[in-house]
Structure formats: C-alpha cells, structure tokens
Amino acid sequence: MSSLANGYVVREVDDRPALDAIRHAIVRLACGHLKCDIPPDDGDFLNRIHERVAVSEINALRLHVFNGLNAHAWCRPSYLALARSAIDRLVGNELAMQNKVNLSIQMPNDETSTLAVHADVWSAETPYEVVQWTPLVDVHDTKAMYILRPEVNRTVRHRMSTLKDGGRDFDLFEAYRDEFHWVPVKYGQTLIFSPILLHGNVRNDTTESRWSLNCRPHRAVHAV
Ligand SMILES: [Fe+2]
C-alpha cells in the first residue's frame, strides 16, 4: 500500500452487491420521504436530488434516510464488509465501530452542508481507528472531500501553537488552501484515511449532488 504515504487508500469495495443494496435501500427511503416512484437508475436519482429538494429541506430528507438505514440490522455489518480486507490489514481483525453509519449530502451551491476543515481526533476520537468513507455517486473536484498530506499535516499543530491568540482567528483552510488534496473516488470504491489528518469539504460547485457514508472502525479494547 504505497498510498499509505498519503495517509489514505482508495480501494474497490470488497462486496459490490452489498454496496448496491445499501444504495438501493437509501433510494427507497428517499422516495418514501419524497413520495415519489422508485427511479430506474439509483445513481442518477441521487446525483440529481437537488432538482427535487430545496436546500431548506435536505436535512429532513437526510435524517429520514439516516434513521431508516440504521434501523436495518444489516446496515453496519454490510458497511464494514465493503472494506473488510483493507481494514483488517490497517486496524486488525478485532474491531469495534460506532453504532451508526453516518450519511452526508452536499447539493450544488448548498453552503449549509459544508464541513469546515478538521481532524476527527480533535473531537476525541481514538487515533487507533480509520475513517471509512464511501461515496454513493462518483465524486471529484469540489464534489469530493479534501485531505491534507501527512507531511504538511505535521506542520499545522506547531504553526497553530505559535500564534498569539491561540489560533482562534486563524483560517486554517485559507492558510493551507494550496496543500489540500481533493480525492476523486468513483462509485464502487471506498476511501480509508487516518483520523489524524485534516480534512473537510467546501461548497459543491459541480452540477451534481454528493452522497456519502462514513463510519470509523477501530481496534477493540478488551477489559482485563
Ligand atoms: Fe471528519
């Protein structure tokens, strides 16, 4: 895995039928919420969701689909199965993971759904884990997520610690804008990256909506 130098890997999913089934369940849930017919092409429906849903209504749709998806007992094991072989190698095979698989939707020009630059370890996640991020449509450019390379990532903490105001007014994204790497991922692939790395997204300036799932499998800790 030479891509480990980048702090992430993009892999074909181990179980494509499982990914297709997850995506189809999501489309069915969305159609239930929107009271529309099941479309012939799941990917096309998701890519063009902004033609049916206003920015002000997208979070209600997202919550409906998130709750419905996570109500299925197969949801977490199916999601983990998408990247099981890579996660076994990176984290180990005694795994724990969060209770829910998260769902994000970023429609074109929606400023409200952007996720400012952050590292998941900052919100007290364990570093003995990886982030498993899987798009439900092809993503590229601002429809994708950005990651800061490990060698640059290492300089951020030092730089922030030297700021007079403790970094409160420091615009991390602007300061490192040229260093962020936009990671293209096709439907059928999954992105696995370190929670130590800074990442996020900006306003989606493409013509298609982004849908993605994420979860953070980590090494199980045994009580002794
Ligand atoms: Fe994150």
Residues whose N, C-alpha, C, O or C-beta is under 5 A from the ligand:
A	BS01	LIG	D120
